[in-house]
Amino acid sequence: MSLWRPLLAGAAGFVLAALVLKPLGLQLTGLPDGGWTFVLVGALSVGLFEEGTRAALLRWQGWPTGRTLAGLALGWALAELLLVGVAGSLQLWLLASQPDRLARTLADLPPPAAAVLARQVSAVTDAGGWIVLALPLERLAAFSLQIVFTALLAGTSAAPRRRWWLSLAGVMALHAAVDVPAAGFQAGLWPPAPVQVLYALVGLALAPWAWRWCRRQLRQPPAPTAPPAASG
């Protein structure tokens, strides 16, 4: 079976969750000015929208296994890597290199969003050579975590309904907790360096497991198909 369809479905799931539903949700609720309220709203929105969409995608795909499941996981993780990691970092570097454009962009944003963007640009400009190592490791952590979250939700497919909802809530809470360090930096509660070190350690710890899980899923033989019914 080709991986393209599940890869594209996984990528579409991330785009829907992170670039459509989450911004709409934050627009409806409003983004707090900062502090722990900002952290709470930001982290919970990530857990709620991403894991809710991921669960809906897995159910829509019939709780797949093997290559299809690996394709969904990899598509989701690759979409985040390309859209948030690569494109997002390039945008920050571009703004950091053009102060006039940065000033115009900040002026067009609401104050909370402008403050977040200013901190992100400062983190890029102040990091120096460290960013060359920190950014790939941070993206490795994000990629591996997306694989882990897909595996966790896929493992709940056989649970009774009530237990399944509890499991989904647990994965949502776990994803929100993982996002707390980044949200805290965006809120100005702590500097970026400890956050980057933490995510680098997470990436190094989880990447081997994520690699082995994907290989195991990709090597699974396709599910046998039922023989055609005999005509009489």
N, CA, C and O of each residue as an XYZ file, in Angstrom:
928
protein
N       0.840     -1.201      0.000
C       0.000      0.000      0.000
C       0.874      1.250      0.000
O       1.857      1.320      0.737
N       0.521      2.231     -0.820
C       1.279      3.470     -0.890
C       1.111      4.270      0.397
O       0.046      4.287      1.014
N       2.208      4.935      0.779
C       2.170      5.774      1.979
C       1.614      7.160      1.702
O       1.334      7.908      2.639
N       1.447      7.517      0.430
C       1.090      8.897      0.125
C      -0.244      9.308      0.734
O      -0.365     10.401      1.286
N      -1.235      8.446      0.638
C      -2.555      8.826      1.152
C      -2.533      9.059      2.659
O      -3.008     10.105      3.103
N      -2.002      8.133      3.476
C      -1.950      8.432      4.910
C      -1.023      9.591      5.251
O      -1.295     10.341      6.189
N       0.071      9.752      4.501
C       0.944     10.900      4.746
C       0.195     12.209      4.539
O       0.278     13.118      5.365
N      -0.532     12.299      3.440
C      -1.292     13.517      3.155
C      -2.421     13.713      4.159
O      -2.711     14.841      4.558
N      -3.061     12.611      4.571
C      -4.128     12.725      5.567
C      -3.575     13.211      6.900
O      -4.189     14.052      7.556
N      -2.416     12.685      7.308
C      -1.801     13.150      8.545
C      -1.407     14.610      8.477
O      -1.620     15.358      9.431
N      -0.827     15.027      7.344
C      -0.455     16.433      7.177
C      -1.680     17.333      7.210
O      -1.654     18.402      7.819
N      -2.761     16.897      6.551
C      -3.993     17.690      6.565
C      -4.560     17.797      7.973
O      -5.110     18.833      8.347
N      -4.426     16.727      8.757
C      -4.896     16.778     10.140
C      -4.163     17.826     10.952
O      -4.780     18.563     11.721
N      -2.837     17.899     10.786
C      -2.078     18.917     11.520
C      -2.473     20.317     11.082
O      -2.672     21.198     11.918
N      -2.587     20.528      9.780
C      -2.964     21.856      9.278
C      -4.317     22.272      9.840
O      -4.488     23.411     10.276
N      -5.279     21.350      9.830
C      -6.606     21.667     10.352
C      -6.547     22.016     11.831
O      -7.160     22.991     12.266
N      -5.809     21.220     12.608
C      -5.767     21.431     14.057
C      -4.992     22.682     14.439
O      -5.485     23.517     15.196
N      -3.771     22.812     13.910
C      -2.858     23.855     14.375
C      -3.030     25.188     13.663
O      -2.806     26.242     14.259
N      -3.424     25.155     12.404
C      -3.479     26.389     11.625
C      -4.888     26.892     11.363
O      -5.063     28.003     10.864
N      -5.902     26.088     11.693
C      -7.286     26.513     11.486
C      -8.048     26.523     12.809
O      -8.494     27.578     13.260
N      -8.200     25.350     13.434
C      -9.045     25.250     14.627
C      -8.453     25.980     15.831
O      -9.165     26.696     16.536
N      -7.157     25.801     16.067
C      -6.553     26.470     17.226
C      -6.622     27.994     17.108
O      -7.050     28.637     18.067
N      -6.225     28.613     15.982
C      -6.371     30.066     15.877
C      -7.813     30.539     16.023
O      -8.070     31.573     16.639
N      -8.759     29.777     15.454
C     -10.164     30.160     15.606
C     -10.590     30.098     17.067
O     -11.283     30.989     17.558
N     -10.172     29.040     17.757
C     -10.518     28.919     19.169
C      -9.949     30.051     20.001
O     -10.636     30.605     20.858
N      -8.685     30.400     19.748
C      -8.068     31.496     20.497
C      -8.697     32.838     20.140
O      -8.763     33.743     20.971
N      -9.156     32.957     18.904
C      -9.827     34.203     18.520
C     -11.154     34.352     19.253
O     -11.542     35.457     19.631
N     -11.849     33.234     19.451
C     -13.130     33.278     20.149
C     -12.947     33.546     21.640
O     -13.696     34.326     22.228
N     -11.956     32.903     22.250
C     -11.746     33.055     23.692
C     -10.927     34.292     24.032
O     -11.036     34.833     25.132
N     -10.107     34.736     23.085
C      -9.216     35.847     23.368
C      -7.915     35.355     23.966
O      -7.913     34.424     24.772
N      -6.809     35.970     23.579
C      -5.494     35.593     24.074
C      -5.148     36.453     25.281
O      -5.093     37.677     25.162
N      -4.913     35.837     26.453
C      -4.567     36.633     27.641
C      -3.296     37.443     27.414
O      -2.473     37.117     26.559
N      -3.157     38.506     28.200
C      -2.014     39.398     28.034
C      -0.693     38.738     28.408
O       0.347     39.118     27.869
N      -0.700     37.784     29.293
C       0.544     37.144     29.712
C       0.346     36.396     31.011
O      -0.780     36.182     31.459
N       1.460     36.002     31.610
C       1.394     35.310     32.885
C       0.899     33.877     32.737
O       0.850     33.326     31.637
N       0.534     33.291     33.871
C       0.126     31.891     33.880
C      -1.200     31.661     33.182
O      -1.468     30.554     32.714
N      -2.040     32.692     33.105
C      -3.283     32.530     32.338
C      -2.977     32.304     30.866
O      -3.619     31.478     30.216
N      -2.007     33.028     30.342
C      -1.569     32.820     28.958
C      -1.052     31.403     28.773
O      -1.387     30.740     27.791
N      -0.237     30.934     29.715
C       0.319     29.580     29.627
C      -0.793     28.547     29.634
O      -0.785     27.609     28.836
N      -1.755     28.722     30.544
C      -2.848     27.759     30.662
C      -3.674     27.704     29.382
O      -3.945     26.623     28.859
N      -4.072     28.869     28.881
C      -4.901     28.903     27.670
C      -4.124     28.373     26.467
O      -4.652     27.588     25.680
N      -2.876     28.801     26.327
C      -2.085     28.362     25.183
C      -1.824     26.868     25.181
O      -1.993     26.207     24.156
N      -1.411     26.326     26.331
C      -1.097     24.897     26.398
C      -2.345     24.042     26.237
O      -2.324     23.040     25.522
N      -3.431     24.429     26.896
C      -4.661     23.644     26.781
C      -5.215     23.670     25.362
O      -5.757     22.670     24.891
N      -5.085     24.796     24.682
C      -5.589     24.858     23.306
C      -4.813     23.906     22.401
O      -5.392     23.289     21.508
N      -3.512     23.784     22.626
C      -2.714     22.840     21.837
C      -3.175     21.413     22.094
O      -3.425     20.657     21.154
N      -3.290     21.041     23.374
C      -3.716     19.684     23.691
C      -5.107     19.374     23.194
O      -5.349     18.296     22.650
N      -6.031     20.312     23.376
C      -7.422     20.075     22.997
C      -7.578     19.929     21.485
O      -8.137     18.940     21.013
N      -7.091     20.902     20.729
C      -7.351     20.901     19.293
C      -6.506     19.867     18.551
O      -7.002     19.200     17.643
N      -5.241     19.728     18.928
C      -4.411     18.769     18.196
C      -4.830     17.332     18.494
O      -4.994     16.533     17.573
N      -5.003     16.996     19.773
C      -5.342     15.605     20.084
C      -6.787     15.282     19.735
O      -7.092     14.146     19.371
N      -7.681     16.257     19.839
C      -9.052     16.024     19.394
C      -9.113     15.743     17.903
O      -9.824     14.841     17.460
N      -8.355     16.530     17.123
C      -8.326     16.308     15.676
C      -7.635     14.997     15.335
O      -8.071     14.288     14.428
N      -6.565     14.666     16.048
C      -5.849     13.419     15.777
C      -6.751     12.213     16.052
O      -6.778     11.256     15.278
N      -7.489     12.272     17.165
C      -8.403     11.175     17.492
C      -9.496     11.041     16.440
O      -9.842      9.930     16.036
N     -10.040     12.174     15.995
C     -11.072     12.127     14.952
C     -10.512     11.550     13.657
O     -11.195     10.793     12.968
N      -9.273     11.904     13.323
C      -8.648     11.381     12.109
C      -8.453      9.874     12.201
O      -8.726      9.151     11.243
N      -7.982      9.396     13.349
C      -7.775      7.957     13.511
C      -9.097      7.198     13.442
O      -9.172      6.131     12.832
N     -10.130      7.743     14.061
C     -11.445      7.094     13.986
C     -11.975      7.105     12.558
O     -12.534      6.111     12.094
N     -11.805      8.209     11.868
C     -12.273      8.317     10.487
C     -11.553      7.316      9.587
O     -12.138      6.788      8.641
N     -10.276      7.058      9.889
C      -9.504      6.101      9.108
C      -9.731      4.659      9.565
O      -9.084      3.743      9.057
N     -10.637      4.450     10.513
C     -10.937      3.099     10.972
C      -9.898      2.515     11.903
O      -9.687      1.302     11.905
N      -9.241      3.352     12.698
C      -8.199      2.911     13.627
C      -7.197      2.011     12.904
O      -7.105      0.821     13.204
N      -6.449      2.569     11.959
C      -5.544      1.753     11.146
C      -4.344      1.260     11.941
O      -4.057      1.753     13.033
N      -3.662      0.297     11.386
C      -2.412     -0.213     11.938
C      -1.388     -0.262     10.812
O      -1.692      0.068      9.666
N      -0.190     -0.672     11.146
C       0.830     -0.896     10.134
C       1.207      0.349      9.358
O       1.362      1.428      9.930
N       1.353      0.194      8.053
C       1.845      1.273      7.204
C       0.912      2.478      7.201
O       1.371      3.619      7.155
N      -0.390      2.233      7.249
C      -1.323      3.360      7.253
C      -1.166      4.187      8.521
O      -1.152      5.416      8.464
N      -1.049      3.520      9.662
C      -0.861      4.236     10.926
C       0.461      4.989     10.925
O       0.523      6.144     11.349
N       1.520      4.336     10.450
C       2.816      5.017     10.374
C       2.742      6.221      9.444
O       3.321      7.267      9.737
N       2.029      6.082      8.318
C       1.894      7.207      7.402
C       1.177      8.387      8.024
O       1.582      9.534      7.838
N       0.100      8.108      8.772
C      -0.613      9.193      9.452
C       0.291      9.893     10.457
O       0.318     11.121     10.528
N       1.036      9.101     11.240
C       1.928      9.684     12.243
C       3.028     10.512     11.595
O       3.312     11.627     12.032
N       3.643      9.968     10.557
C       4.733     10.681      9.891
C       4.227     11.913      9.151
O       4.896     12.947      9.144
N       3.055     11.817      8.527
C       2.500     12.977      7.839
C       2.240     14.129      8.785
O       2.543     15.280      8.474
N       1.670     13.814      9.958
C       1.404     14.844     10.966
C       2.709     15.475     11.438
O       2.831     16.698     11.502
N       3.692     14.620     11.769
C       4.962     15.120     12.294
C       5.732     15.911     11.241
O       6.332     16.938     11.557
N       5.721     15.445      9.999
C       6.429     16.160      8.935
C       5.786     17.510      8.644
O       6.484     18.484      8.361
N       4.460     17.570      8.712
C       3.785     18.849      8.482
C       4.197     19.867      9.537
O       4.454     21.026      9.214
N       4.261     19.442     10.792
C       4.712     20.369     11.837
C       6.163     20.769     11.613
O       6.524     21.934     11.777
N       6.997     19.799     11.237
C       8.407     20.098     11.001
C       8.575     21.147      9.907
O       9.356     22.086     10.063
N       7.851     20.995      8.809
C       8.018     21.900      7.674
C       7.351     23.253      7.903
O       7.931     24.295      7.599
N       6.119     23.234      8.444
C       5.355     24.475      8.560
C       5.746     25.290      9.790
O       5.820     26.517      9.727
N       5.993     24.615     10.900
C       6.363     25.322     12.132
C       7.875     25.426     12.263
O       8.411     26.497     12.547
N       8.562     24.299     12.055
C      10.006     24.299     12.237
C      10.747     25.065     11.165
O      11.454     26.027     11.466
N      10.596     24.653      9.916
C      11.369     25.261      8.830
C      10.799     26.627      8.441
O      11.500     27.638      8.502
N       9.521     26.650      8.039
C       8.933     27.917      7.587
C       8.872     28.942      8.719
O       9.153     30.122      8.505
N       8.507     28.494      9.922
C       8.433     29.419     11.051
C       9.786     30.017     11.396
O       9.889     31.216     11.658
N      10.833     29.183     11.397
C      12.173     29.686     11.709
C      12.671     30.649     10.638
O      13.281     31.671     10.953
N      12.414     30.328      9.382
C      12.819     31.239      8.308
C      12.119     32.589      8.430
O      12.720     33.636      8.186
N      10.847     32.552      8.810
C      10.121     33.808      8.979
C      10.712     34.635     10.115
O      10.841     35.853      9.992
N      11.072     33.982     11.221
C      11.668     34.710     12.342
C      13.014     35.305     11.956
O      13.302     36.455     12.290
N      13.838     34.539     11.260
C      15.132     35.064     10.825
C      14.960     36.220      9.845
O      15.721     37.187      9.879
N      13.971     36.119      8.983
C      13.714     37.202      8.038
C      13.307     38.474      8.773
O      13.792     39.560      8.454
N      12.420     38.344      9.755
C      12.004     39.513     10.528
C      13.167     40.077     11.338
O      13.307     41.294     11.467
N      13.999     39.192     11.884
C      15.137     39.656     12.681
C      16.134     40.435     11.835
O      16.813     41.330     12.339
N      16.226     40.099     10.553
C      17.181     40.773      9.673
C      16.620     42.048      9.054
O      17.353     42.795      8.406
N      15.320     42.305      9.248
C      14.685     43.493      8.669
C      13.916     44.242      9.765
O      12.711     44.039      9.917
N      14.590     45.095     10.521
C      13.939     45.783     11.648
C      12.700     46.580     11.248
O      11.723     46.615     11.996
N      12.729     47.216     10.088
C      11.559     48.001      9.666
C      10.350     47.107      9.439
O       9.236     47.435      9.847
N      10.577     45.989      8.792
C       9.474     45.057      8.553
C       8.971     44.476      9.867
O       7.767     44.294     10.049
N       9.885     44.186     10.778
C       9.485     43.676     12.092
C       8.628     44.697     12.822
O       7.612     44.343     13.420
N       9.029     45.962     12.776
C       8.259     47.007     13.457
C       6.852     47.122     12.874
O       5.885     47.279     13.620
N       6.731     47.047     11.554
C       5.400     47.122     10.934
C       4.549     45.912     11.310
O       3.352     46.040     11.566
N       5.173     44.742     11.339
C       4.431     43.527     11.699
C       3.941     43.597     13.135
O       2.795     43.248     13.417
N       4.795     44.044     14.042
C       4.398     44.156     15.447
C       3.281     45.172     15.622
O       2.385     44.980     16.444
N       3.332     46.250     14.851
C       2.299     47.284     14.973
C       0.940     46.787     14.512
O      -0.090     47.273     14.979
N       0.928     45.823     13.601
C      -0.340     45.311     13.072
C      -0.964     44.233     13.949
O      -2.112     43.849     13.725
N      -0.234     43.739     14.941
C      -0.725     42.639     15.773
C      -1.346     43.163     17.062
O      -0.988     44.247     17.522
N      -2.278     42.402     17.656
C      -2.753     42.743     19.003
C      -1.587     42.686     19.988
O      -0.637     41.935     19.766
N      -1.638     43.464     21.072
C      -0.507     43.519     22.007
C      -0.015     42.161     22.505
O       1.197     41.947     22.522
N      -0.889     41.222     22.916
C      -0.363     39.924     23.377
C       0.398     39.178     22.289
O       1.471     38.630     22.545
N      -0.150     39.153     21.074
C       0.522     38.457     19.977
C       1.820     39.157     19.591
O       2.805     38.499     19.254
N       1.827     40.494     19.638
C       3.046     41.239     19.320
C       4.146     40.941     20.333
O       5.315     40.818     19.966
N       3.776     40.827     21.604
C       4.769     40.519     22.634
C       5.369     39.136     22.421
O       6.574     38.947     22.590
N       4.536     38.171     22.051
C       5.026     36.814     21.784
C       6.001     36.822     20.615
O       7.080     36.235     20.698
N       5.623     37.488     19.522
C       6.496     37.534     18.349
C       7.812     38.230     18.675
O       8.868     37.787     18.223
N       7.769     39.299     19.440
C       8.996     40.011     19.801
C       9.934     39.108     20.598
O      11.146     39.135     20.383
N       9.391     38.310     21.513
C      10.234     37.380     22.286
C      10.831     36.309     21.383
O      11.993     35.938     21.545
N      10.051     35.816     20.441
C      10.558     34.782     19.539
C      11.685     35.319     18.663
O      12.686     34.634     18.454
N      11.530     36.533     18.153
C      12.582     37.129     17.331
C      13.826     37.388     18.174
O      14.944     37.153     17.716
N      13.643     37.867     19.396
C      14.788     38.111     20.277
C      15.529     36.823     20.596
O      16.757     36.814     20.690
N      14.781     35.732     20.764
C      15.420     34.446     21.042
C      16.316     34.016     19.889
O      17.373     33.423     20.105
N      15.893     34.316     18.664
C      16.703     33.964     17.494
C      17.947     34.840     17.412
O      19.044     34.342     17.159
N      17.781     36.135     17.624
C      18.912     37.055     17.473
C      19.905     36.940     18.622
O      21.101     37.149     18.421
N      19.436     36.612     19.824
C      20.320     36.553     20.991
C      20.986     35.199     21.176
O      21.921     35.079     21.968
N      20.524     34.177     20.461
C      21.039     32.828     20.700
C      22.446     32.633     20.155
O      23.203     31.815     20.677
N      22.802     33.368     19.119
C      24.124     33.201     18.534
C      24.288     31.829     17.897
O      23.355     31.295     17.296
N      25.492     31.260     18.036
C      25.770     29.961     17.442
C      25.006     28.819     18.074
O      24.850     27.764     17.460
N      24.522     29.013     19.303
C      23.784     27.956     19.999
C      22.542     27.540     19.235
O      22.131     26.381     19.301
N      21.936     28.480     18.506
C      20.691     28.180     17.808
C      20.897     27.114     16.738
O      19.963     26.382     16.411
N      22.115     27.018     16.186
C      22.396     26.023     15.147
C      22.229     24.612     15.692
O      21.807     23.712     14.965
N      22.555     24.411     16.963
C      22.376     23.104     17.599
C      21.012     22.973     18.248
O      20.384     21.916     18.181
N      20.552     24.050     18.876
C      19.307     23.973     19.649
C      18.094     23.768     18.765
O      17.214     22.975     19.101
N      18.031     24.464     17.644
C      16.834     24.385     16.806
C      16.605     22.988     16.230
O      15.481     22.491     16.306
N      17.626     22.324     15.650
C      17.373     20.955     15.166
C      16.956     19.996     16.274
O      16.098     19.140     16.054
N      17.546     20.121     17.463
C      17.169     19.231     18.560
C      15.755     19.525     19.049
O      15.015     18.609     19.406
N      15.383     20.791     19.064
C      14.013     21.146     19.440
C      13.012     20.576     18.437
O      11.959     20.070     18.822
N      13.345     20.661     17.159
C      12.456     20.090     16.133
C      12.432     18.569     16.209
O      11.403     17.953     15.932
N      13.555     17.956     16.583
C      13.578     16.506     16.781
C      12.633     16.110     17.902
O      11.933     15.102     17.805
N      12.612     16.908     18.970
C      11.683     16.636     20.071
C      10.244     16.742     19.601
O       9.430     15.868     19.898
N       9.920     17.803     18.868
C       8.547     17.977     18.389
C       8.143     16.837     17.461
O       7.032     16.317     17.564
N       9.036     16.447     16.557
C       8.746     15.356     15.626
C       8.493     14.059     16.387
O       7.517     13.356     16.125
N       9.380     13.750     17.330
C       9.241     12.503     18.091
C       7.985     12.510     18.947
O       7.308     11.488     19.063
N       7.670     13.644     19.543
C       6.468     13.721     20.377
C       5.208     13.497     19.557
O       4.269     12.861     20.037
N       5.167     14.003     18.338
C       3.984     13.770     17.505
C       3.819     12.279     17.202
O       2.695     11.779     17.164
N       4.913     11.575     16.989
C       4.845     10.125     16.797
C       4.317      9.456     18.060
O       3.473      8.562     17.989
N       4.815      9.889     19.211
C       4.388      9.303     20.487
C       2.899      9.523     20.713
O       2.195      8.599     21.120
N       2.410     10.731     20.455
C       0.985     11.011     20.684
C       0.105     10.170     19.756
O      -0.948      9.686     20.170
N       0.530      9.998     18.513
C      -0.238      9.142     17.605
C      -0.254      7.706     18.106
O      -1.296      7.051     18.083
N       0.893      7.212     18.557
C       0.962      5.843     19.071
C       0.088      5.673     20.309
O      -0.578      4.650     20.464
N       0.086      6.670     21.190
C      -0.735      6.580     22.400
C      -2.217      6.513     22.054
O      -2.944      5.679     22.593
N      -2.663      7.383     21.164
C      -4.078      7.370     20.797
C      -4.449      6.100     20.045
O      -5.531      5.550     20.251
N      -3.563      5.633     19.177
C      -3.852      4.395     18.447
C      -3.986      3.217     19.401
O      -4.740      2.283     19.126
N      -3.269      3.249     20.510
C      -3.348      2.162     21.475
C      -4.631      2.129     22.272
O      -4.873      1.170     23.005
N      -5.467      3.158     22.149
C      -6.731      3.201     22.895
C      -7.908      2.707     22.071
O      -9.046      2.762     22.537
N      -7.663      2.227     20.861
C      -8.771      1.922     19.945
C      -9.707      0.844     20.478
O     -10.903      0.872     20.187
N      -9.185     -0.108     21.256
C     -10.020     -1.213     21.734
C     -10.632     -0.943     23.104
O     -11.326     -1.803     23.645
N     -10.389      0.228     23.669
C     -10.898      0.515     25.012
C     -12.406      0.747     24.982
O     -12.928      1.255     23.990
N     -13.118      0.383     26.058
C     -14.546      0.724     26.151
C     -14.743      2.234     26.047
O     -13.818      3.010     26.287
N     -15.959      2.637     25.688
C     -16.196      4.046     25.366
C     -15.788      4.978     26.502
O     -15.084      5.962     26.278
N     -16.231      4.667     27.726
C     -15.898      5.574     28.830
C     -14.398      5.624     29.046
O     -13.842      6.704     29.247
N     -13.734      4.487     29.008
C     -12.290      4.476     29.206
C     -11.589      5.182     28.046
O     -10.554      5.822     28.234
N     -12.162      5.061     26.843
C     -11.541      5.735     25.705
C     -11.577      7.248     25.883
O     -10.586      7.925     25.610
N     -12.700      7.780     26.335
C     -12.781      9.227     26.558
C     -11.795      9.674     27.628
O     -11.189     10.739     27.513
N     -11.634      8.858     28.674
C     -10.653      9.186     29.709
C      -9.235      9.145     29.143
O      -8.398      9.982     29.479
N      -8.975      8.162     28.280
C      -7.650      8.073     27.664
C      -7.384      9.280     26.773
O      -6.283      9.831     26.778
N      -8.399      9.691     26.006
C      -8.241     10.873     25.157
C      -7.956     12.107     26.003
O      -7.082     12.905     25.665
N      -8.688     12.268     27.098
C      -8.444     13.408     27.987
C      -7.029     13.362     28.558
O      -6.388     14.399     28.725
N      -6.541     12.149     28.858
C      -5.184     12.019     29.372
C      -4.137     12.419     28.355
O      -3.160     13.084     28.700
N      -4.326     12.022     27.099
C      -3.371     12.408     26.055
C      -3.434     13.913     25.810
O      -2.405     14.551     25.589
N      -4.636     14.480     25.849
C      -4.760     15.936     25.718
C      -3.993     16.650     26.831
O      -3.273     17.616     26.581
N      -4.157     16.162     28.064
C      -3.468     16.779     29.198
C      -1.956     16.622     29.073
O      -1.204     17.542     29.396
N      -1.509     15.454     28.602
C      -0.072     15.235     28.426
C       0.500     16.180     27.376
O       1.569     16.758     27.572
N      -0.211     16.336     26.266
C       0.262     17.249     25.223
C       0.291     18.688     25.744
O       1.220     19.440     25.451
N      -0.721     19.062     26.511
C      -0.735     20.406     27.092
C       0.449     20.605     28.034
O       1.082     21.660     28.027
N       0.748     19.583     28.849
C       1.873     19.688     29.781
C       3.196     19.836     29.037
O       4.069     20.593     29.460
N       3.342     19.113     27.930
C       4.562     19.213     27.132
C       4.725     20.615     26.555
O       5.849     21.070     26.343
N       3.622     21.297     26.301
C       3.676     22.630     25.699
C       3.887     23.741     26.726
O       4.126     24.888     26.350
N       3.803     23.418     28.010
C       3.935     24.444     29.051
C       5.277     25.177     28.981
O       5.277     26.405     29.064
N       6.428     24.493     28.833
C       7.686     25.249     28.752
C       7.707     26.272     27.619
O       8.156     27.401     27.816
N       7.226     25.887     26.433
C       7.203     26.831     25.311
C       6.234     27.973     25.570
O       6.541     29.131     25.284
N       5.056     27.647     26.115
C       4.079     28.698     26.408
C       4.600     29.642     27.484
O       4.338     30.844     27.437
N       5.333     29.107     28.451
C       5.906     29.962     29.489
C       6.930     30.935     28.937
O       6.993     32.087     29.365
N       7.739     30.469     27.981
C       8.669     31.386     27.320
C       7.913     32.459     26.550
O       8.266     33.636     26.618
N       6.868     32.059     25.813
C       6.090     33.031     25.047
C       5.430     34.057     25.954
O       5.239     35.208     25.561
N       5.078     33.639     27.175
C       4.457     34.565     28.124
C       5.474     35.432     28.847
O       5.095     36.338     29.590
N       6.759     35.171     28.643
C       7.791     35.955     29.296
C       8.101     35.526     30.711
O       8.675     36.300     31.476
N       7.729     34.290     31.084
C       7.960     33.826     32.451
C       9.378     33.326     32.663
O       9.875     33.347     33.789
N      10.042     32.872     31.597
C      11.419     32.400     31.718
C      12.123     32.564     30.376
O      11.465     32.702     29.344
N      13.454     32.551     30.380
C      14.211     32.761     29.137
C      14.147     31.532     28.235
O      13.730     30.460     28.674
N      14.560     31.682     26.979
C      14.443     30.561     26.042
C      15.458     29.446     26.248
O      15.167     28.291     25.934
N      16.644     29.762     26.770
C      17.704     28.746     26.833
C      17.301     27.495     27.620
O      17.503     26.391     27.115
N      16.736     27.611     28.842
C      16.331     26.386     29.546
C      15.278     25.586     28.793
O      15.276     24.356     28.842
N      14.389     26.276     28.101
C      13.357     25.583     27.318
C      14.005     24.804     26.182
O      13.638     23.657     25.926
N      14.962     25.418     25.505
C      15.636     24.744     24.400
C      16.424     23.535     24.889
O      16.440     22.496     24.229
N      17.075     23.663     26.037
C      17.817     22.525     26.595
C      16.865     21.394     26.958
O      17.141     20.228     26.672
N      15.745     21.736     27.588
C      14.768     20.717     27.973
C      14.246     19.962     26.758
O      14.209     18.732     26.758
N      13.842     20.694     25.725
C      13.314     20.031     24.531
C      14.402     19.248     23.799
O      14.115     18.218     23.189
N      15.641     19.721     23.850
C      16.735     18.961     23.247
C      16.896     17.610     23.931
O      17.085     16.595     23.260
N      16.823     17.588     25.254
C      16.921     16.330     25.997
C      15.747     15.415     25.679
O      15.916     14.205     25.532
N      14.552     16.001     25.572
C      13.371     15.208     25.217
C      13.545     14.587     23.833
O      13.235     13.414     23.629
N      14.042     15.379     22.887
C      14.242     14.859     21.541
C      15.229     13.712     21.508
O      14.983     12.697     20.856
N      16.352     13.863     22.211
C      17.354     12.803     22.238
C      16.827     11.546     22.922
O      17.206     10.434     22.555
N      15.954     11.719     23.915
C      15.419     10.564     24.637
C      14.352      9.825     23.842
O      14.297      8.596     23.876
N      13.501     10.561     23.125
C      12.351      9.939     22.460
C      12.623      9.511     21.024
O      11.936      8.629     20.510
N      13.602     10.112     20.371
C      13.832      9.809     18.958
C      14.088      8.325     18.696
O      13.527      7.795     17.737
N      14.907      7.620     19.493
C      15.108      6.186     19.212
C      13.815      5.383     19.303
O      13.570      4.506     18.475
N      12.987      5.678     20.305
C      11.720      4.941     20.424
C      10.819      5.235     19.237
O      10.219      4.318     18.678
N      10.714      6.503     18.843
C       9.859      6.864     17.709
C      10.344      6.183     16.429
O       9.534      5.721     15.625
N      11.652      6.121     16.240
C      12.213      5.452     15.069
C      11.840      3.976     15.057
O      11.407      3.446     14.034
N      12.010      3.314     16.201
C      11.695      1.879     16.267
C      10.205      1.637     16.055
O       9.827      0.677     15.384
N       9.357      2.490     16.615
C       7.910      2.318     16.453
C       7.514      2.455     14.985
O       6.731      1.653     14.476
N       8.047      3.463     14.308
C       7.717      3.648     12.890
C       8.204      2.466     12.061
O       7.482      1.993     11.183
N       9.404      1.988     12.321
C       9.915      0.836     11.572
C       9.040     -0.390     11.802
O       8.756     -1.135     10.865
N       8.614     -0.600     13.035
C       7.772     -1.760     13.342
C       6.437     -1.671     12.611
O       5.944     -2.668     12.084
N       5.856     -0.478     12.582
C       4.584     -0.321     11.879
C       4.756     -0.497     10.372
O       3.919     -1.118      9.718
N       5.827      0.042      9.828
C       6.047     -0.048      8.388
C       6.327     -1.475      7.935
O       6.074     -1.821      6.781
N       6.841     -2.296      8.825
C       7.166     -3.675      8.465
C       6.003     -4.635      8.657
O       6.088     -5.797      8.262
N       4.931     -4.166      9.251
C       3.794     -5.065      9.440
C       3.222     -5.474      8.090
O       3.063     -4.632      7.207
N       2.911     -6.758      7.917
C       2.284     -7.176      6.661
C       0.882     -6.607      6.560
O       0.242     -6.369      7.584
N       0.394     -6.385      5.358
C      -0.969     -5.863      5.210
C      -1.983     -6.848      5.747
O      -1.767     -8.060      5.732
N      -3.097     -6.306      6.223
C      -4.147     -7.159      6.764
C      -4.706     -8.044      5.656
O      -4.922     -7.573      4.539
N      -4.945     -9.327      5.953
C      -5.474    -10.220      4.915
C      -6.878     -9.812      4.507
O      -7.683     -9.378      5.331
N      -7.150     -9.956      3.243
C      -8.485     -9.639      2.733
C      -9.312    -10.902      2.663
O      -8.789    -11.989      2.417
N     -10.598    -10.755      2.880
C     -11.481    -11.915      2.855
C     -11.630    -12.422      1.427
O     -11.710    -11.622      0.495
N     -11.668    -13.757      1.239
C     -11.838    -14.293     -0.120
C     -13.215    -13.962     -0.652
O     -14.159    -13.828      0.127
N     -13.351    -13.829     -1.956
C     -14.668    -13.514     -2.524
C     -15.647    -14.646     -2.272
O     -15.284    -15.822     -2.268
N     -16.886    -14.263     -2.063
C     -17.913    -15.270     -1.802
C     -18.157    -16.101     -3.056
O     -18.182    -15.589     -4.175
N     -18.331    -17.384     -2.833
C     -18.568    -18.286     -3.965
C     -19.966    -18.064     -4.515
O     -20.931    -17.935     -3.763
N     -20.061    -18.022     -5.824
C     -21.373    -17.844     -6.443
C     -22.020    -19.205     -6.659
O     -21.352    -20.166     -7.041
N     -23.274    -19.278     -6.421
C     -23.933    -20.563     -6.555
C     -25.102    -20.498     -7.514
O     -25.771    -21.506     -7.742
